[in-house]
Amino acid sequence: MPLPPADQTPPALPWRDALKVYLEPATLRMLALGFSAGLPLLLVLGTLSFRLREAGIDRTTIGYLSWVGLAYGFKWVWAPLVDRMPVPPLTTLLGRRRGWLLLAQMIVIAGLVGMAFNDPRAGLAPLVWCALLVAFGSATQDIALDAFRIESAATRKQAALAAAYQTGYRLAMIWAGAGVLWIAAWAELAGSAGYQDSAWKTAYLAMAASMAVGVLTVLLSPEPARVALPKAKNAAEWLESVLIEPFADFFRRYRWQAALILALIAVYRISDVVMGIMANPFYVDMGFTKDEVATVSKIYGVVMTLVGAFVGGVLSMRLGVMRVLMLGAVLSAASNLLFAGLASRGHDLTALVLVVSADNLAGGIASAAFIAYLSSLTNVSYSATQYALFSSLMLLLPKFIAGYSGAFVDAYGYHAFFTGTAALGVPVLLLVALAARNAPARRAGAASVSAP
C-alpha cells in the first residue's frame, strides 16, 4: 500500500466509526503499553526532582541533573540496532518487537530498584547512575514500542492509537506522580519531620513492581506482521541498510522540506519540556504538600490530559493533523502564562487546580496530534529508526535548555521563568504554519514510498 503523505487529509470518518476504533484490540494493547512507557519518565525527571528538592538539593543542581533525560534525545543512535538486530533468545521466543520490549522493561525494573536503595543525601552519583539506567531502558522501550504501534494498524488509525497510548501514558503518570507521593507519604514514620529516605525506598520499589503491567502485555500480545527485509550480501551492505538507509530514505522522500519538518519536530514541545523540569520544585517552594501535589497535579491535571488526548485523537481524524497541531501549539504556549500568574499567588490550592487542569488539557491535545504527525512521516521498513530520530529530535534541544532552568529560576524567579517558556512557543507557531503551507510540495516524495 502507498504510504500517505503527512499533510494529506483523508476523507472524514463518520463519528461512530471514529469512536469505535478505541475498542479495537490494537488500541487497547496500546493503552497498557502506554502505561509501561509513561511510568519511568516521571521517576527519573518529575518525581525525582520533588524527591531531590525535599532532600535539600539546590534547584541549580536539580536542573543540571535533568540532563539524565538526554538519553531520550540520543536514542536514535541505537535505534537502528533495535530495528534490525535480534535479541537471542527473546527474538526467537517472542519476535523482534516484543523481544526488545521485554529486554527494555527488565532494564527499567533493575534501574528503579537501584534508585530505591540509594539515598541522595549520601551522594548523588549512585542515584544518578541508576536513573541513567532507567532512562536508557525507557528510551529503548520507546523505540521498540513506537515501531510496534506503527506496525499494528493502518495509517489513518494512528491518531486513535496515539490517543490510547497517551491515555495509558498519562495513567502511568498519575501512578508515578500521585501514586509515588501517596506511597511515600503513607510510608513516612509518624512524628518524624523532613526527608525520610525509607519512605521513598518503599515508593520506588512499588513503581518497579508496577512495570508488570507492561511485561504481561508484551507476553500476551501478538507480534506485528513481520516486514520482509532484503538480506544483505555482506557486512558493509548490512551496515548501510541499518545505519544509513533509514535516514537517507527520509531525506529522499522529503528533500529540502526535510529541514522544515525536522526544525518543527525539534521545537514543537519546547515550552512544555523546559517548564516541566521546574514544576515540582515550584510546588515544593510554594508550600504545597505531597498530598496536595498528588491530588491536584497528578490527578486532576492528568485527567484533563486524558480528555485532551481523546479530543486530539478524534479531531485529528476529523479535521486533519496539521490543524490540530497548530491548536495544540497555541494552547501549550499560552498555558505556561497561567503558571506565571500562579507564581505571584503563592499557596493557592484552587488556582493550582485551574492552572494545572488547563495546562494538561492543552498538552493532551498537542501530544495526540504530534504523535500522529510523527507516525505519518515514517516508512514502515524503518519505523523504529525513523520514529526514534523524530522523537529524539523532539527532546534534544528542549532537554538541553531545560538543564539551565534551575539556574534561571535562582537568578530571575519563577514568574520570569514561566513567561519565558511561553515565549519559546512563538517560533513553533511560525513553523507549523510554514509546514502546513508547504505540505503539498511534499506529496511527490512521500507518495512514491511503498510499504512492503
N, C-alpha and C positions, 0 to 999 in steps of 0.2 A: 504494500500500500504506500502511496506517496505520503511523505511526512508534511503536513500543512505548515505554512509559514507562521511565525509567531503573531503576526499582525492580522492575519485573515480571520474575520469574524464568521463563524459558522451560522447557518440558519438557526433562529431562536427555537429552543425546545419548548414544548408545552410545559406549563408549570408543574403538572402532575408527573411528567417524565423527569423533569429536572430534580424534583424532590425524591423520586423513587430510587435514584441511583445511590442514595445514602444507606439503603437497606441491602445493597448487594454485598456478597461475601468479601470481595476485594476491598471494598470501602470499610467494612467492619474490621478486617485484619489491619488496615492502616490505622484505625483507631487505637488498637492495642500496641502496635509497633511505634506509633507516635508517642505513646506513654513511655516506652522504653527509651526513645530518643530524647525526650524532654527531661527525664529525671536527672541525668548527670550534669546538665548545663548549669542550673542554679547552684548545685552543690560545690562547683569549683569557681563560681563567679558570684552570683547574687547572695545566696545564703552564706557562703564563705565570708563575704565582706561584712555581713552582720556579725558573724562569729568573731572575726578578727577585730572589729571595732569594739565589741563588748569585752574582748580580751585586752584592750588598751593599745592596740596597734594604731599608729597615726594614719591619717587619711592619705597623705602622700605615698606612704608605703603600700597601702591598700590599692591605690591607683596603679602603681607600678606592678603589683602582683596580678593585676587583671590581665597582664600580658600572657599569663598562662593560657588565656583564651585564643592567643595567636595560633595555637595548634590547629584550631578550626580554619584559620586563614591559610594554612600551608598544606591542607590535606590533599590538594591536587598533586603534590609531589609523589605521594604513594598511591594515589587513586588508580593509576594505570595497573599497578600490581593487583589491587583489589578487583579491577575489571577483568583481568585475564588470568592471573596465576591461581592454581588450585591450592587448597589448604589440606594436605593429607592428614588424617583420613576423613576429615569433615566433608570435603567436597564429594568424595565417593559416597558417603552416607546420606548427605543432605542436599547436595547440589552446590553450585558455585555461589549463588547469592546467600543462601541460608547458612552455608558453611562459614563464610566470612562474618555474617551477622552473629552467629553463636560465639565465634572466637572473640569478636569485639566486645560482646556482652560480658564474657568471662574476665577480660582485661578491666572493664569498668568496675566490676564487682571487687576485684582484687585491690584496685586503687581506692575505692571507698572504704574498704576495711582498713587499709593503711592510714587513711585520713582520720578514721575513728580513733586510732590508737596513738595519735601524735598531738601533743599539746602545743599550741603556737607560742605560749609563754616560755616554753623550754627551748625554743629555737624554731625558726620558720623553715629552715632548709628541708627537714624530712617531710613536713606537711606539704611544702611546695612540690617536692618530687612526686609525692603520691597524687597531688592534684594534677600534675602533668601527665601521669599515667592514666588518670580518669579522662582527661581531655583528649589524649591520644586514642584511647579506646572508644570514646564517644564519637570523635571525628571519623574514625574508621567505620563505626556502626552507621553513621550518617551516609558515608559513601555507598556502602552496600545497600542501605535502606532506600536511598534515592533511586538507585538502579532497580531495586525490587519493585518500588512503586511505579516507576515509569514503564516497566515491562509487564505490569499486572493489569493494565487497562488501556483502552483506546485514548487518543489524544484529547477528545472532547470531554472525557470523563476525568481528566487530570485535575480540574478545578475542584471537583467533588472529593477526589481522593486527597487533594491538598487540604481541603477543609476538614476532612476526617482526621488526617494526620495532625493538623493544628489543634483539633479538639483533644485528641489523645495527648498531644504535647502539652497543652495547657492544663489538662487534668493532672499530668505529672508535675507541672509547675505548682499546682495547688498543694500536692503532696510534698514536693521537695522544698516548697516555700512555707506554706502554712503548717503542713504536717510536721516538718522537721522542727519548727519553732514550738509547736504544741508539745511534741515529744520531749524536747529539751526543757521546756518549762515544767512539764509533768515530772521529769526525772530529777529536777533540782531538789537538793536537800532542804527541808523546811528549816527556816531560821537562819540560813546562810545567804548572805548578800553577795552581789558581784558575780564575776565569771566563774562557772563551775564546769571544768572540762569533762567530768564524768557524765554530766547530762548530755553534752554534745557527743560523747562517745556512743551513748545509747541511741541517740538520734541518727547518727551516721550509719550505725550497724543496721538499724531499721530500714534505712534507704538502700543499703546493699541488698538486703533481703527482698526489697520491692522490685528489683530487677528481674525477679522470677516471672513477672508478667510478660516481659519480652522474650525470655528464654522459652517459656511454654508456647508462646505464639509461634516462634520460629520452628519449634519441633513439630507443631501440629499443622503448619501451613504447607500448601503445595509449592514446589519450586516453580517460578515462572517459566513459560516456554523458552527453551534454550535458543538463543540466537546463533545460527550457524556461522562460524567464523572460518575463513580460509586458513589452511595450515601453512605455516611459514616454511620456506625451503631451507633456511639456515638461521643461525643465531642473529646475524645482522638484520635480516628481514623481520625476525620476531621482535627485536628491539625497536625497529622502526614502526611496526604496527602497534606496539604497546605504548611507546613514549612519544612518538612524533605524530602519527596519523590522526589520533583523536583531536589534536589541536589544529593540525593542517586542515582537516575536514571542516571545522567550524569556519576558519578564515576563507576557505574556498567557497563556502556557501554564501557568506555574507559580505565578503570582500571589504571595501572601505567602510561599509556600515558596521563592521565588527567593532571598530574603535568606539563608535557611538553606543553600541549595545554594552560593551564592557565598561565604559565610563558610567552608564546608568546603573549597571549592576554594582559597581564599586561604591556608589554613594547613596543608593536608594534608602537604606536603613540607617544612615549615619546619625540622624537625630536621636532615634531610639537607643541605639547601641551605646553612644557616648554618654547619654543621660543615665542609662540604666546602671552603670558602674557605681555611681554615687547615690543611687536611690536608697539603698539600705543604710549606709552611713548617715544619710539625711534623716531618715526616720529615727535612728538612734539619737542623733543630735537634737532633734525636735522634741525628744522626750517620750516618743511612742513606745509602749511596752511590746514584748514578744507577742502577747495575745492580741493586741490591737493591730499590729502589723500583719499577723497571721490571718486575722478575720477580714480586715479591710483590703490590704494589698494582695493577699494570696487567695482570697475567696471572692469577694465582690468584684475585684478587678479581673480575676481570671474568668469568672462567669461572663463578664462583659466581653472578654476576648473570644470566648466560645461563640457568643452571639455574633460578634464581628466576623469571625472566621466563617460561620454559616452564611451570613449575609454576603460576605465577599465571594464565597464559592458560587452561590446562586446567581448573584449579579454578574459575575464573570461569564457564566454560561448564557445569561440572557442578553447582556449588553456588550460583551466583549472585554477582553482582559485589559486593553490599554486604557479604556475609560475608567475602570475601577482602580487601575494602577495610579492614575492621576488623583482620584478621590482619596485613596489611601495616603498618598504623599502629602496632600494638603492637610488632612486631618492629623497625621503623625507629627508634623512640624508645629501645627497650631496647639496641640495638646500640651506640648512642653511649656508653653507660656502659662498654663494653669499651675504648673509646679512653681514657677517664679512667683505667682501670687500666693501660693501656699507657704512659701518660704518667709513671707512677711507676716503671716498669721500665727506662726508657732504651732503649739499643740492644739489643733482644732480637728476633732475626730470627724465631724460632719463634712467639713471641707475636704478632708482626706478621702472620704468615701466618694464624693463627687469627682474629685480630680483623678483619682486612680481609675474609677469606672470609665470616665471619658477617655483617658489615655489608652486603656486596654481595648476599648471598643475600636478606636482608631487603628491600633496595632493589629487587631484581628483581621480587619478588612484589608489592610495593606499586605499582611503576610499571605493570606489566601490568594490574592491576585498575583503577588510577586512569585510565589512558588509555581503557580500555573504558567506564568510568563517564562520562568526559567525552564520548566519542563518542556515547553513548546519549542525551545531553542535547540534541544538535543537531538542527536541521531541515535536511534536505539542500538546501533552497532557499537557505540562508545558511550552508552548512557551514564555509567558510573563515573568515568573520567571527565566527560564534558560537564555533567552536573556538578561534580566536585570542583571543577575550575570555576564555575559560576558562583557557587555558594561560598567558596573560599574567598574569591574576589570581593564578594558582598561583605565579608567580615574583616578583611585585612586592614584596609585604611581606617575604618571606624574603631577597631580594636586598638590599633596603634595610637590613634589620637586619644582614645579613652584612657590610656595609661597615664596621661598627664592631667586627668580630670581632678584627682585629689590635690595636686599642686595648685591647680587653677582655683579650686574652692578655697584652699588655705589662703591664697593671695587676694581673691576678689569677692568671695562669698557665694552663697547658693543662688541668690537672685540673679546675679550676673551670669552664673554658670548656666542656669536653665534658659535664660533669654538667649545666650549664645548658642546653645544646642538647637533652639528653634530656628535661629538664623541659618544654621547649617543646612536646613531643609530647602532653602530658596533655590540653590543650583539644581536640586533634584527636580523641581517643577519644570525648569527650563529643559532639562534632559528628557523628561517624559514627553514633553510637548514636541521636541525635535524627533524623538524616536517614533512617535505616533505619526508625525507629518511625513517622515521619510520611510515609513513602513512599506508602501507599495514598491519602492525600489529594491526591496529585499526578496521579493517573491520569486524572481527568476532563479536566484541562487538556492533558495530553500526548496522550491518545488521539484528541483531536479534530483533531490536526495530520496532514495527509496529505502524503506525498512525491509531488511531481508525477511 
